[in-house]
Amino acid sequence: MSHERRVALLGGIAYLITFAASIPALPLLGPVTDDADYVLGPGKDAQVVLGGVLEVVTAFACVATAVALYPVIRRVSRTATLGLVCSRLIEAGFILTGVVSILSVVTLRQDLGGGPGAPAGLTAVAQALVDVREWTFLLGPGIMPAVNALFLGTMLYRAGLVPRPLPALGLVGAPLLVVRTLVVAFGGIDDGSAVVRLLTLPIAAWELGLGLRLTFKGFRPPAVLAPGTAPA
């Protein structure tokens, strides 16, 4: 296996891990994110903690997508590659902040809630922590994938490292994701509506398609850049 093929394989697997970890995490965290009164009830702590662990895996996989691809894409543009690494780090930071907020609700329930002697205002504190998670989710996975797509999609499109329709999908999906996030943030539409899902679909298809392409096909052989060379 060549060096470029190993780079593509590691990057593709990292992209697929983000999907495998983030999708099941949402329903696992549902008992807390859907109802702040969770802090007063019996709770499903093991389920929520598992969801938090999957979110942590997602955060590390996000960073791994940029770090794994770095040896190849830096030959296209070092500036854009650095931007991709930084944007992935910021996205991971938002995700981890949201995880800490949700797991803090679990700790509050274990230490102070879950019984008739719960302190007054505990639900308000839990709701504040849930709100923090909602905003980190909106600004992290809701905005940063668009930034990632602009950096990585532009490099892949310029160098022809993958079939150009794939990065073009990411470049189209990036502004749609930003529009979706802004509309939701200003209360223009519910986050679970069909319109929101439709606006999110292109960027999700880009990341999933890129993960599958890199894992099973790798970079396009004629387009793999030799060390020290610039793209055509």
C-alpha positions as CSV (number, residue, x, y, z in Angstrom):
1,M,0.0,0.0,0.0
2,S,1.4,3.4,-1.0
3,H,1.8,6.3,1.3
4,E,-1.0,8.2,-0.4
5,R,-3.3,5.2,-0.2
6,R,-2.7,4.9,3.5
7,V,-3.4,8.6,4.0
8,A,-6.7,8.3,2.1
9,L,-7.7,5.2,4.0
10,L,-7.1,6.8,7.4
11,G,-8.9,10.0,6.4
12,G,-11.8,8.0,5.0
13,I,-12.2,5.9,8.1
14,A,-12.1,9.0,10.3
15,Y,-14.9,10.5,8.2
16,L,-17.0,7.3,8.5
17,I,-16.4,7.2,12.3
18,T,-17.9,10.7,12.6
19,F,-21.1,9.3,11.1
20,A,-21.1,6.0,13.0
21,A,-20.6,7.8,16.3
22,S,-22.7,11.0,15.9
23,I,-25.9,9.5,14.5
24,P,-26.7,7.1,17.4
25,A,-25.5,9.7,20.0
26,L,-28.5,12.0,19.3
27,P,-31.2,9.6,20.5
28,L,-29.1,8.4,23.4
29,L,-28.8,12.0,24.7
30,G,-32.5,12.6,24.1
31,P,-33.7,12.0,27.7
32,V,-31.7,15.1,28.7
33,T,-31.9,17.3,25.6
34,D,-35.7,16.8,25.3
35,D,-36.6,17.4,28.9
36,A,-34.7,19.3,31.6
37,D,-36.9,17.7,34.3
38,Y,-34.7,14.7,33.7
39,V,-32.6,16.1,36.6
40,L,-35.5,15.4,39.0
41,G,-36.5,11.9,37.8
42,P,-35.0,8.4,38.0
43,G,-33.0,9.0,34.9
44,K,-31.3,6.8,32.3
45,D,-27.8,7.8,33.2
46,A,-26.0,4.9,31.5
47,Q,-27.7,5.7,28.2
48,V,-26.9,9.4,28.4
49,V,-23.3,8.7,29.4
50,L,-22.9,6.3,26.4
51,G,-24.2,9.1,24.1
52,G,-21.6,11.5,25.7
53,V,-18.9,9.0,25.0
54,L,-20.0,8.7,21.3
55,E,-19.9,12.5,21.1
56,V,-16.3,12.5,22.4
57,V,-15.4,9.9,19.8
58,T,-17.0,12.2,17.1
59,A,-15.0,15.1,18.3
60,F,-11.7,13.2,18.1
61,A,-12.7,11.7,14.7
62,C,-13.4,15.3,13.4
63,V,-9.8,16.3,14.2
64,A,-8.5,13.0,12.8
65,T,-10.1,13.7,9.4
66,A,-7.9,16.8,8.9
67,V,-4.7,15.4,10.6
68,A,-4.8,12.2,8.6
69,L,-5.2,14.0,5.2
70,Y,-2.6,16.6,6.1
71,P,0.5,14.9,4.4
72,V,-1.3,15.0,1.0
73,I,-3.5,18.1,1.0
74,R,-0.7,20.3,2.3
75,R,0.9,19.9,-1.2
76,V,-2.1,21.7,-2.7
77,S,-2.3,24.6,-0.2
78,R,-0.6,24.8,3.1
79,T,-2.7,27.8,4.1
80,A,-6.0,26.0,3.3
81,T,-4.7,22.9,5.1
82,L,-3.9,24.8,8.2
83,G,-7.4,26.4,8.0
84,L,-9.0,23.0,7.8
85,V,-7.1,21.7,10.8
86,C,-8.0,24.8,12.8
87,S,-11.7,24.6,11.8
88,R,-11.8,20.9,12.8
89,L,-10.3,21.8,16.2
90,I,-12.9,24.5,16.7
91,E,-15.7,22.1,15.8
92,A,-14.3,19.5,18.2
93,G,-14.2,22.1,20.9
94,F,-17.8,23.0,20.5
95,I,-18.8,19.3,20.6
96,L,-16.8,18.6,23.8
97,T,-18.3,21.7,25.5
98,G,-21.8,20.3,24.7
99,V,-20.8,16.9,26.1
100,V,-19.6,18.5,29.3
101,S,-22.9,20.4,29.7
102,I,-25.0,17.3,29.2
103,L,-23.0,15.1,31.5
104,S,-23.2,17.9,34.1
105,V,-26.9,17.4,34.2
106,V,-26.4,13.7,34.9
107,T,-24.1,14.6,37.8
108,L,-26.6,17.1,39.1
109,R,-29.3,14.4,39.1
110,Q,-27.1,11.9,40.9
111,D,-25.9,14.4,43.5
112,L,-28.9,16.6,44.1
113,G,-31.9,15.4,42.1
114,G,-33.8,12.2,41.7
115,G,-35.8,12.6,44.9
116,P,-38.3,14.7,46.9
117,G,-35.5,16.7,48.6
118,A,-34.2,18.2,45.4
119,P,-33.1,21.9,45.8
120,A,-35.4,24.6,44.3
121,G,-34.2,25.9,41.0
122,L,-32.4,22.6,40.0
123,T,-34.5,22.4,36.9
124,A,-33.5,25.9,35.9
125,V,-29.9,25.0,36.2
126,A,-30.4,21.8,34.2
127,Q,-32.2,23.8,31.5
128,A,-29.4,26.3,31.3
129,L,-26.9,23.4,30.7
130,V,-29.2,22.0,28.0
131,D,-29.3,25.4,26.4
132,V,-25.5,25.5,26.3
133,R,-25.5,22.2,24.5
134,E,-28.1,23.3,22.0
135,W,-26.0,26.4,21.1
136,T,-22.8,24.5,20.9
137,F,-24.5,21.9,18.6
138,L,-25.8,24.7,16.5
139,L,-22.5,26.6,16.2
140,G,-20.3,23.4,16.0
141,P,-21.9,20.8,13.8
142,G,-24.2,23.5,12.4
143,I,-21.6,25.9,11.1
144,M,-18.1,24.4,11.1
145,P,-18.8,21.6,8.5
146,A,-19.5,24.4,6.1
147,V,-16.1,26.0,6.8
148,N,-14.4,22.6,6.5
149,A,-16.1,22.0,3.2
150,L,-14.9,25.3,1.8
151,F,-11.2,24.5,2.8
152,L,-11.1,20.9,1.9
153,G,-13.5,21.0,-1.1
154,T,-11.6,23.8,-2.7
155,M,-8.3,21.9,-2.4
156,L,-9.7,18.6,-3.7
157,Y,-11.4,20.3,-6.6
158,R,-8.3,22.3,-7.6
159,A,-6.0,19.3,-7.5
160,G,-8.5,16.7,-8.8
161,L,-7.6,14.3,-6.0
162,V,-11.2,12.9,-6.1
163,P,-13.8,13.2,-8.9
164,R,-14.8,16.9,-9.0
165,P,-18.6,16.4,-8.6
166,L,-17.9,15.2,-5.0
167,P,-16.1,18.4,-3.7
168,A,-18.5,20.5,-5.8
169,L,-21.3,19.0,-3.7
170,G,-19.5,20.1,-0.6
171,L,-19.0,23.6,-2.0
172,V,-22.7,23.8,-2.8
173,G,-23.8,22.4,0.5
174,A,-21.6,24.8,2.6
175,P,-23.7,28.0,2.1
176,L,-26.9,25.9,2.4
177,L,-25.8,24.7,5.8
178,V,-25.0,28.3,6.9
179,V,-28.4,29.4,5.8
180,R,-30.1,26.5,7.6
181,T,-28.2,27.4,10.8
182,L,-29.0,31.1,10.7
183,V,-32.7,30.5,10.1
184,V,-32.8,28.1,13.0
185,A,-30.8,30.4,15.3
186,F,-33.2,33.3,14.7
187,G,-36.2,31.2,15.2
188,G,-37.4,31.2,11.6
189,I,-38.0,27.5,11.5
190,D,-37.9,24.4,13.7
191,D,-34.7,22.5,13.8
192,G,-36.5,19.2,13.1
193,S,-38.5,20.4,10.1
194,A,-38.2,18.8,6.6
195,V,-36.8,22.1,5.2
196,V,-33.9,21.9,7.7
197,R,-33.2,18.3,6.8
198,L,-33.2,19.2,3.1
199,L,-30.7,22.0,3.6
200,T,-28.4,19.7,5.6
201,L,-28.5,16.9,3.1
202,P,-25.9,18.1,0.6
203,I,-23.2,18.7,3.2
204,A,-24.0,15.3,4.8
205,A,-23.8,13.6,1.4
206,W,-20.5,15.3,0.7
207,E,-18.9,14.1,3.9
208,L,-20.3,10.6,3.7
209,G,-19.4,10.3,0.0
210,L,-15.9,11.6,0.7
211,G,-15.4,9.0,3.5
212,L,-16.6,6.2,1.3
213,R,-14.4,7.3,-1.6
214,L,-11.3,7.7,0.4
215,T,-11.8,4.4,2.2
216,F,-12.5,2.2,-0.7
217,K,-10.9,4.0,-3.7
218,G,-8.4,6.5,-2.3
219,F,-7.2,9.5,-4.3
220,R,-7.2,9.5,-8.1
221,P,-3.8,8.1,-9.1
222,P,-3.0,10.6,-11.9
223,A,-3.8,13.5,-9.5
224,V,-1.7,12.4,-6.5
225,L,0.9,15.1,-6.1
226,A,4.6,14.3,-5.8
227,P,6.3,15.8,-2.8
228,G,7.3,19.4,-3.3
229,T,5.1,19.9,-6.4
230,A,2.3,22.3,-7.0
231,P,-1.1,21.4,-8.5
232,A,-1.7,22.0,-12.2
